[in-house]
Amino acid sequence: MTKESILQILNINKVLIKNTFNIDDSGIDKIRMFFKKEHKDFKDVIDSILLSDMNIGEKMVMYYLIGYDNGRRAKRLKTVVDK
């Protein structure tokens, strides 16, 4: 998971994410600030999401972004390995 990639996905799809998950600009800002913070490892990221005071829609967006980014990275790695 790369923070830069997740933040880029968030910026590109901001309107779609807001409409799909019914969150407002302040929710997008909370998500952006969350991913800009430093975390020790993946477990710390997940624990921080679970313990955060964000609403369920904002948490769902974060899980979506993490999954989407990991899927993209796995696809790139498979392409490199297959060559």
Residue frames relative to the residue before (quaternion, step in Angstrom):
aa qw qx qy qz dx dy dz
M 1.0000 0.0000 0.0000 0.0000 0.00 0.00 0.00
T 0.0762 -0.7877 0.6102 0.0369 3.54 -0.86 0.95
K 0.5028 -0.6757 0.4548 0.2897 3.52 -0.84 1.01
E 0.6483 0.5374 -0.3279 0.4282 3.56 0.92 -0.88
S 0.6615 0.5054 -0.3008 0.4653 3.56 0.96 -0.86
I 0.6576 0.5033 -0.3076 0.4686 3.58 0.94 -0.87
L 0.6619 0.4938 -0.3104 0.4708 3.59 0.93 -0.83
Q 0.6249 0.5277 -0.3349 0.4678 3.58 1.08 -0.69
I 0.6384 0.5111 -0.3200 0.4784 3.60 0.96 -0.86
L 0.6410 0.5279 -0.3176 0.4579 3.59 0.96 -0.87
N 0.6819 0.4919 -0.2925 0.4556 3.59 0.87 -0.91
I 0.6736 0.5025 -0.2987 0.4524 3.58 0.92 -0.88
N 0.7986 0.3058 -0.1236 0.5034 3.57 0.93 -0.93
K 0.2219 0.8360 -0.4837 0.1342 3.60 1.23 0.36
V 0.6931 0.4704 -0.2894 0.4632 3.61 0.77 -0.97
L 0.6515 0.5128 -0.3091 0.4659 3.58 0.92 -0.87
I 0.6603 0.5048 -0.2981 0.4694 3.58 0.94 -0.91
K 0.6466 0.5199 -0.3269 0.4525 3.59 0.92 -0.86
N 0.7006 0.4695 -0.2708 0.4642 3.58 0.89 -0.91
T 0.6814 0.5088 -0.2878 0.4404 3.58 0.92 -0.91
F 0.7977 0.2974 -0.1376 0.5063 3.58 0.87 -0.97
N 0.4031 -0.7586 0.4396 0.2623 3.57 1.33 0.21
I 0.4466 0.6398 -0.5009 0.3747 3.56 0.72 1.12
D 0.4112 -0.7165 0.5121 0.2353 3.56 -1.20 0.50
D 0.7590 -0.3747 0.2703 0.4587 3.57 -1.33 -0.10
S 0.6319 0.5221 -0.3524 0.4516 3.61 1.00 -0.68
G 0.6189 0.5318 -0.3387 0.4683 3.60 1.10 -0.63
I 0.6309 0.5141 -0.3214 0.4842 3.57 1.03 -0.81
D 0.6500 0.5126 -0.3146 0.4645 3.59 0.98 -0.82
K 0.6257 0.5276 -0.3392 0.4637 3.62 1.02 -0.76
I 0.6565 0.5049 -0.3065 0.4692 3.56 0.95 -0.89
R 0.6457 0.5262 -0.3132 0.4562 3.57 0.93 -0.92
M 0.6749 0.4846 -0.2935 0.4728 3.59 0.91 -0.91
F 0.6051 0.5602 -0.3524 0.4425 3.60 1.04 -0.74
F 0.7380 0.4246 -0.2411 0.4658 3.57 0.79 -0.99
K 0.6033 0.5437 -0.3715 0.4499 3.61 1.18 -0.26
K 0.5773 0.5886 -0.3771 0.4221 3.60 1.21 -0.43
E 0.4812 -0.6379 0.5174 0.3063 3.52 -1.27 0.48
H 0.0636 -0.7686 0.6362 0.0194 3.55 -1.07 0.84
K 0.5820 -0.6170 0.4094 0.3361 3.55 -1.10 0.75
D 0.7798 -0.1581 0.1730 0.5805 3.54 0.82 -1.04
F 0.7526 -0.3926 0.2704 0.4542 3.55 -1.32 -0.04
K 0.6221 0.5415 -0.3403 0.4516 3.59 1.01 -0.78
D 0.6390 0.5224 -0.3194 0.4656 3.58 1.00 -0.79
V 0.6210 0.5354 -0.3363 0.4633 3.59 1.04 -0.76
I 0.6910 0.4756 -0.2801 0.4668 3.58 0.80 -1.02
D 0.6456 0.5132 -0.3206 0.4660 3.61 0.93 -0.86
S 0.6601 0.5124 -0.3060 0.4561 3.58 0.96 -0.85
I 0.6276 0.5153 -0.3385 0.4753 3.58 1.04 -0.72
L 0.6723 0.5128 -0.3019 0.4404 3.58 0.83 -0.97
L 0.7471 0.4109 -0.2126 0.4772 3.58 0.96 -0.88
S 0.5049 0.6695 -0.4271 0.3383 3.60 1.21 -0.19
D 0.4869 -0.6632 0.4887 0.2903 3.54 -1.28 0.39
M 0.3706 0.7310 -0.4904 0.2962 3.58 1.22 0.37
N 0.5238 -0.6244 0.4641 0.3469 3.55 -1.18 0.48
I 0.7183 -0.4771 0.2975 0.4099 3.56 -1.28 0.34
G 0.6266 0.5445 -0.3400 0.4419 3.60 1.03 -0.71
E 0.6598 0.4980 -0.3018 0.4749 3.57 0.98 -0.86
K 0.6454 0.5048 -0.3215 0.4746 3.59 1.00 -0.78
M 0.6343 0.5301 -0.3312 0.4549 3.59 0.98 -0.80
V 0.6260 0.5311 -0.3342 0.4631 3.59 1.02 -0.80
M 0.6576 0.5097 -0.3232 0.4509 3.59 0.91 -0.86
Y 0.6538 0.4915 -0.3161 0.4807 3.60 0.96 -0.81
Y 0.6185 0.5413 -0.3318 0.4629 3.58 1.03 -0.79
L 0.6828 0.4927 -0.2908 0.4544 3.58 0.84 -0.97
I 0.6408 0.5124 -0.3231 0.4716 3.58 0.97 -0.83
G 0.6808 0.4932 -0.2887 0.4582 3.59 0.87 -0.94
Y 0.6511 0.5167 -0.3126 0.4596 3.56 0.95 -0.88
D 0.6686 0.4982 -0.2970 0.4653 3.57 0.91 -0.93
N 0.6634 0.4965 -0.3091 0.4667 3.60 0.93 -0.84
G 0.6319 0.5301 -0.3265 0.4617 3.59 1.05 -0.72
R 0.6432 0.5121 -0.3150 0.4741 3.56 1.00 -0.82
R 0.6679 0.4976 -0.3063 0.4610 3.58 0.94 -0.88
A 0.6389 0.5226 -0.3239 0.4623 3.60 0.98 -0.83
K 0.6396 0.5202 -0.3217 0.4656 3.59 1.00 -0.80
R 0.6534 0.5059 -0.3149 0.4668 3.60 0.98 -0.85
L 0.6629 0.5044 -0.3063 0.4608 3.60 0.95 -0.88
K 0.6375 0.5168 -0.3291 0.4671 3.60 0.99 -0.77
T 0.6355 0.5271 -0.3243 0.4616 3.58 1.01 -0.79
V 0.6672 0.4901 -0.3016 0.4729 3.60 0.95 -0.84
V 0.6684 0.5005 -0.3004 0.4609 3.60 0.93 -0.87
D 0.6731 0.5132 -0.2971 0.4419 3.60 0.99 -0.80
K 0.6060 0.5885 -0.3599 0.3961 3.63 1.14 -0.41
